[in-house]
């Protein structure tokens, strides 16, 4: 149905696809998996006309194809459902469903009655019973996703690409989606299914292609690939000798070696489809890792503790004091500092100087009667630039002009300036060079040695194993195991991710 033959795509400084070949057969549900940065999104954009390949070719229905725009791909019968709903929230459900192909009467005018009637009939098959005249944005996110799915299938698609389609769906909606996929399968429609949820892949997919660093590392029938092997191929760790029937079971919060009272206790953190009863403790001087594949709920857990992700239930305590319902203000006052995964979008302010970025979080403490002491700012900036070995021409240099590693250090300096008790680090070494990575890892060890409680998220299994005293393993928003002591190994981490345990 669709072939990618030896396709490469390069961006400045990055080879996103490196001689990738991929085949989707008629009526096949083909999983496309890989960690963040593996090349999945780039491949999808090549397939749908967003990007043009530098080398190689596409073949569609056994004919050479070139899609100049996404509309060209859609007209040919290739439809995409993105993780983020890409419809118009202020328009009605029916208008979104028929956008660009609205039914007309004999005079060429919009036939609203027919549009509403057909919209109700179509969406009923997807479990959506909401009034189709309502604004799409008033529906739950899961219902919006089902509307997007219905719209994608309506275009007489021959290939449907689904990018993390269940990320915002409840179990009932997931069951409906799988029913739709089986129907498409029976009608000979080819499906490319992108997901990090292993249970879903093995439940619904026929074949799998694994990307890592822009290259295909495996392709074939999914039933021929054990879960542990799939995980090891995704993460680049050869684990062919590892065969685990189970995993480390989680039975209560593990204790650190210090014997001290926990500086951080997270209990029963639950948030709709993302987090389900997440519980763990961190003691002073302890580094607790959060392990799992992309989409397991690691970043959401970090943000929930820091008050930046809404919780339906659960408690967060710092030094025994309950934050009640965590908010960012309460978290900061309690001594929680969060380094987000995307430092450019959620961390640094590229247009401000190193000095301004470091001082940003402590300006209230450095001011008196609304006036900020420049000498106090200078003292703090000098202290942390020296300690973290931040390489800049001067404190007045723009952060956006620094290397990735130094930008990361500036962000860490800002957090440390607040005098935190708990440091939550989400991918602290992503996108920085080897030398800067070693410096950041050494700094984390130093901070823990000084008594800070540290929670570390990393997609690099070796970094997690080497840097953490304990590893809490997540899968699909659930704690499936806790590795302690001699269990903190790459082998046990892979086995726990692949097999899961009973939390």
C-alpha positions in Angstrom: 0.0 0.0 0.0 2.8 2.4 1.0 6.6 2.1 0.7 9.4 4.3 1.9 12.6 3.3 0.1 16.0 4.4 1.4 14.8 7.9 2.5 17.1 10.4 4.3 16.2 13.8 5.7 18.8 16.2 7.2 18.2 19.4 9.1 21.0 21.8 10.1 23.3 19.8 12.4 20.9 16.8 12.6 20.3 13.8 10.4 16.7 13.0 11.3 16.3 10.1 8.9 19.2 8.0 7.7 18.4 5.7 4.8 15.0 4.6 6.2 12.9 1.9 4.5 9.4 1.1 5.6 6.5 -0.9 4.1 2.8 -0.8 4.9 0.7 -3.6 3.5 -3.0 -3.4 2.7 -5.1 -4.1 5.8 -2.1 -4.1 8.1 -1.8 -2.3 11.4 1.9 -1.4 11.5 3.4 -0.1 14.8 6.0 2.7 14.4 8.0 3.0 17.6 11.1 4.7 19.0 12.1 7.0 21.8 12.0 10.8 21.5 14.2 12.0 18.7 14.2 8.6 16.9 12.7 10.1 13.7 9.1 9.0 13.9 7.6 12.5 13.5 10.0 13.3 10.6 9.0 10.1 8.8 5.3 10.8 9.3 5.8 14.3 7.9 7.7 12.9 4.9 4.8 10.5 4.3 2.2 13.3 4.5 3.9 15.9 2.3 5.1 18.2 5.1 8.7 17.5 4.3 10.4 16.4 1.1 13.0 13.7 1.4 16.6 14.6 0.5 17.2 11.1 -0.8 15.2 8.0 -1.6 11.6 7.8 -2.8 8.0 7.0 -1.8 5.8 4.5 -3.5 2.0 4.6 -3.0 -0.2 1.8 -4.3 2.9 0.5 -6.2 3.4 3.8 -8.0 6.2 6.4 -7.4 4.7 9.2 -5.4 5.6 12.7 -4.4 3.3 14.7 -2.1 4.1 18.4 -2.3 1.7 19.3 0.5 -0.3 17.6 3.2 -3.4 18.3 1.0 -1.9 16.3 -1.8 -1.4 13.3 0.5 -4.9 13.7 1.9 -6.4 13.8 -1.6 -4.5 10.6 -2.4 -6.1 8.9 0.6 -3.5 9.3 3.3 -5.0 10.7 6.5 -3.4 11.6 9.8 -4.7 11.8 13.3 -2.3 13.7 15.5 -1.8 13.4 19.2 -2.8 17.0 19.6 -6.3 17.5 18.2 -5.9 19.8 15.1 -9.5 20.9 14.6 -11.2 24.2 15.3 -12.5 24.4 18.9 -14.8 27.4 18.3 -16.7 25.7 15.5 -19.4 23.2 16.0 -18.8 19.5 16.1 -20.6 19.0 12.8 -18.8 21.8 11.1 -15.4 20.3 12.2 -16.5 16.9 10.9 -17.4 18.2 7.5 -14.9 21.1 7.3 -14.0 21.6 3.6 -16.6 19.1 2.3 -19.9 20.4 3.7 -23.1 18.9 2.2 -24.9 21.3 -0.2 -28.4 21.6 -1.4 -29.5 22.1 -5.1 -28.8 25.8 -4.8 -25.3 25.2 -3.6 -26.1 26.4 -0.1 -25.0 24.6 3.1 -27.5 21.9 4.0 -27.3 22.2 7.8 -30.1 19.8 8.5 -28.4 17.0 6.5 -25.0 17.9 8.0 -26.3 17.6 11.5 -28.2 14.4 10.8 -25.2 12.7 9.1 -22.8 13.9 11.8 -25.0 12.3 14.5 -25.1 9.0 12.6 -21.4 8.9 12.0 -20.3 9.9 15.5 -22.6 7.4 17.1 -20.4 4.7 15.7 -17.5 6.3 17.6 -19.3 6.5 20.9 -19.8 10.3 20.7 -23.4 11.2 21.7 -22.9 14.9 22.3 -25.0 17.5 20.5 -23.3 18.0 17.2 -24.3 21.7 17.2 -22.1 22.3 20.3 -18.7 24.0 20.0 -16.0 21.3 19.6 -14.0 22.9 22.4 -16.7 22.3 25.0 -16.3 18.5 24.6 -13.9 16.4 26.6 -10.5 15.9 25.0 -11.2 12.2 24.4 -14.5 13.1 22.5 -12.6 15.6 20.5 -10.1 13.0 19.5 -12.8 10.7 18.4 -14.2 13.5 16.2 -10.8 13.9 14.7 -10.7 10.1 14.0 -14.1 10.1 12.4 -13.1 13.0 10.2 -9.9 11.3 9.1 -11.7 8.1 8.1 -14.4 10.0 6.3 -12.1 11.2 3.5 -12.2 7.7 1.9 -8.8 7.0 3.3 -6.7 4.1 2.2 -4.0 4.8 4.7 -4.6 6.2 8.2 -1.7 7.4 10.4 -2.4 7.5 14.1 0.0 9.4 16.3 -0.4 8.4 20.0 -4.2 8.2 19.5 -5.0 7.0 23.0 -3.0 9.5 24.9 -6.1 11.4 26.0 -8.7 8.6 25.9 -10.4 6.9 28.7 -10.6 3.0 28.7 -14.1 3.0 27.2 -13.0 5.3 24.4 -9.9 3.2 23.8 -12.1 0.1 23.4 -14.2 2.1 20.8 -11.0 3.1 19.0 -9.8 -0.5 18.8 -13.2 -1.5 17.4 -12.8 1.2 14.7 -9.2 0.0 13.9 -10.5 -3.6 13.5 -13.2 -2.4 11.2 -10.6 -0.4 9.1 -8.4 -3.5 9.1 -11.3 -5.7 7.7 -11.9 -3.1 5.0 -8.3 -3.3 3.8 -7.2 0.1 5.0 -3.5 0.2 6.1 -2.8 1.8 9.5 0.4 3.2 10.9 0.1 3.2 14.6 2.5 5.3 16.8 2.4 4.5 20.5 4.7 3.9 23.5 2.1 1.7 25.2 3.3 -1.8 24.8 0.0 -3.4 25.8 -1.7 -1.6 23.0 0.9 -2.5 20.4 0.6 -6.2 21.2 -3.2 -6.1 21.3 -3.8 -4.3 18.0 -0.7 -4.3 15.7 0.4 -6.9 13.1 3.9 -5.6 12.4 6.4 -3.2 13.9 9.2 -1.0 12.7 11.6 0.4 15.4 13.6 3.6 14.8 16.6 4.8 16.8 18.6 7.9 16.0 17.0 8.2 12.6 17.7 4.6 11.5 15.6 1.5 11.2 16.9 -1.0 13.8 14.2 -3.6 13.3 11.2 -4.4 11.2 9.0 -7.5 11.1 6.0 -9.3 12.6 5.2 -8.1 16.1 4.4 -11.6 17.3 8.0 -12.6 16.6 9.4 -9.9 18.9 9.4 -10.4 22.7 8.6 -7.3 24.7 12.0 -7.2 26.4 13.7 -7.3 23.0 11.4 -4.5 21.7 12.3 -2.3 24.7 16.1 -3.0 24.3 16.0 -2.2 20.6 14.2 1.1 21.3 16.7 2.2 23.9 19.8 0.8 22.2 20.7 -1.7 24.8 21.4 -5.3 23.6 19.5 -7.5 26.1 19.1 -10.7 24.1 20.1 -12.8 27.1 17.6 -11.2 29.5 14.5 -13.3 30.0 12.3 -12.3 32.9 8.9 -13.7 33.5 8.1 -11.1 36.1 9.4 -7.9 37.6 10.2 -6.3 40.9 6.9 -5.8 42.7 6.1 -2.6 44.4 4.9 -3.0 48.0 4.9 0.3 49.8 7.5 3.1 49.5 11.1 2.0 49.7 13.4 3.6 52.2 16.7 5.1 51.5 20.0 4.3 53.2 20.0 7.4 55.4 17.3 6.4 57.7 16.1 10.0 57.8 12.5 11.1 57.5 11.4 11.6 53.9 11.9 15.1 52.5 9.3 14.4 49.9 6.4 12.1 50.0 4.0 11.7 47.0 0.9 9.7 47.8 -1.8 8.4 45.4 -1.2 11.0 42.6 -4.0 10.5 40.1 -4.9 12.6 37.1 -7.5 11.2 34.7 -5.9 9.2 31.9 -2.2 10.1 32.7 -1.5 9.2 36.3 -2.9 6.4 38.4 -2.1 6.2 42.1 1.6 7.2 41.9 3.3 6.9 45.3 7.0 7.2 46.3 9.3 8.9 48.8 12.6 10.7 48.6 14.9 11.1 51.6 17.5 13.7 52.1 20.7 13.0 50.1 18.8 10.4 48.0 18.5 10.4 44.2 15.3 8.6 43.1 15.0 7.9 39.4 11.7 7.7 37.5 12.1 5.1 34.8 10.0 4.1 31.8 9.5 4.7 28.2 8.4 8.1 26.7 4.7 8.5 27.6 4.9 6.5 30.8 3.9 9.5 32.9 7.3 10.5 34.2 7.1 14.2 33.2 3.5 14.4 34.3 4.5 13.1 37.8 7.3 15.7 38.0 4.9 18.5 37.0 2.2 17.3 39.4 4.5 17.4 42.4 5.6 20.9 41.3 2.0 22.1 41.0 2.1 22.5 37.2 -0.1 19.5 36.4 -3.7 19.2 37.7 -4.5 16.3 40.0 -7.8 14.7 40.6 -6.5 13.2 43.9 -3.3 12.6 45.8 -1.1 14.3 48.3 2.4 15.9 48.3 4.3 16.5 51.5 7.6 18.3 52.0 9.3 17.6 55.4 6.0 16.2 56.6 4.0 19.4 55.7 1.1 18.7 53.4 0.9 21.0 50.4 -2.9 20.4 50.3 -3.7 20.8 46.6 -0.3 21.5 45.0 0.1 24.7 43.1 3.4 26.2 41.7 3.4 28.9 44.4 2.9 26.4 47.2 5.5 24.1 45.8 8.1 26.8 45.5 7.4 28.1 49.0 7.7 24.6 50.3 11.1 24.2 48.7 10.4 22.3 45.5 12.3 23.3 42.4 11.5 21.9 39.0 13.7 21.7 36.0 11.4 21.1 33.0 12.2 18.7 30.1 12.0 21.5 27.5 14.4 24.1 28.8 13.9 26.4 25.8 10.0 26.5 26.0 9.5 26.2 29.8 12.9 27.1 31.4 15.3 29.7 30.2 14.3 33.1 28.7 16.6 33.3 25.7 16.2 37.1 25.2 17.4 37.9 28.8 21.0 37.8 30.1 22.6 35.1 32.2 22.3 37.5 35.2 18.6 38.1 34.7 17.8 34.4 34.2 19.6 33.3 37.4 18.1 36.1 39.5 14.6 35.7 38.2 13.2 33.4 40.8 14.7 35.2 43.8 13.9 38.8 43.0 11.2 39.0 45.8 13.8 37.9 48.4 16.3 40.5 47.1 13.9 43.5 47.1 13.1 45.9 49.8 10.1 48.3 49.5 9.9 47.3 45.9 13.5 48.1 45.1 16.0 45.3 44.1 19.5 45.3 45.4 21.9 45.0 42.5 24.8 44.1 44.8 22.8 41.1 46.2 22.0 40.0 42.6 25.6 40.2 41.6 26.7 38.2 44.6 24.3 35.4 43.8 25.0 35.4 40.1 28.8 35.3 40.7 28.4 32.5 43.3 26.5 30.2 40.9 28.3 31.0 37.8 31.5 30.0 39.6 30.1 26.9 41.2 28.5 25.6 38.1 31.3 26.7 35.9 29.0 28.5 33.5 31.0 29.6 30.5 29.8 33.1 29.3 31.6 36.2 28.2 30.0 38.0 31.1 26.9 37.8 33.2 25.3 40.2 30.7 25.6 37.8 27.8 22.2 36.6 26.4 21.4 33.1 27.5 20.2 32.3 24.0 23.8 32.8 22.7 25.2 30.1 25.1 25.7 26.4 24.3 23.0 24.0 25.3 25.0 22.7 28.3 25.6 26.2 29.6 21.9 27.1 29.2 21.1 24.0 31.3 23.5 25.2 34.0 21.9 28.7 34.0 18.6 27.0 34.6 20.0 24.9 37.4 21.6 28.0 38.9 18.2 29.7 39.0 16.7 26.7 40.8 19.5 26.4 43.3 19.3 30.2 44.1 15.9 29.6 45.7 17.5 27.3 48.3 15.3 24.2 47.5 14.9 21.1 49.7 13.8 19.0 46.7 15.1 19.1 43.2 13.0 17.6 40.4 15.1 17.2 37.2 13.4 16.2 34.0 15.9 15.1 31.3 18.7 17.4 32.7 21.3 16.2 30.2 19.2 16.1 27.0 20.7 18.0 24.1 24.1 18.8 25.7 27.5 17.6 24.8 29.4 14.9 26.5 31.6 17.2 28.6 28.7 19.3 29.8 26.7 16.1 30.5 29.4 14.8 32.8 29.5 18.2 34.7 25.8 18.2 35.2 25.8 14.6 36.4 28.6 15.4 38.8 26.7 18.4 40.1 23.6 16.2 40.8 25.8 14.0 42.9 27.2 17.0 44.8 23.8 18.4 45.5 22.6 15.0 46.9 25.7 14.7 49.0 24.7 18.1 50.5 21.4 16.7 51.6 19.0 17.7 48.8 16.4 15.2 47.8 16.6 14.7 44.0 14.1 13.1 41.6 15.7 12.3 38.3 14.0 11.6 35.0 16.1 10.4 32.1 15.5 8.5 28.9 19.1 7.3 29.0 18.9 4.0 30.9 22.6 4.1 31.8 22.4 7.6 33.1 19.4 6.6 35.3 21.1 3.5 36.6 24.4 5.2 37.4 22.8 8.3 38.9 20.0 7.0 41.0 19.9 5.2 44.4 16.5 3.8 43.6 14.4 3.7 40.4 10.6 3.9 40.4 9.5 2.4 37.1 6.3 3.7 35.5 4.3 2.4 32.6 1.1 4.0 31.3 0.9 6.2 34.4 1.2 3.3 36.8 4.1 2.3 39.1 5.0 -1.2 37.9 8.1 -1.7 40.0 10.7 -0.2 42.3 14.4 -1.2 41.9 16.6 -1.0 44.9 20.2 -2.0 45.8 21.6 -4.7 43.6 18.4 -4.6 41.5 19.3 -1.1 40.1 20.7 -2.5 36.8 20.0 -1.9 33.2 18.8 -5.5 32.9 16.2 -5.2 35.7 15.1 -1.8 34.4 14.4 -3.3 30.9 12.7 -6.3 32.3 10.4 -4.2 34.5 9.5 -1.9 31.7 8.7 -4.8 29.4 6.9 -7.1 31.8 5.5 -4.8 34.4 4.5 -5.8 37.9 1.6 -5.4 40.2 1.9 -2.1 41.9 
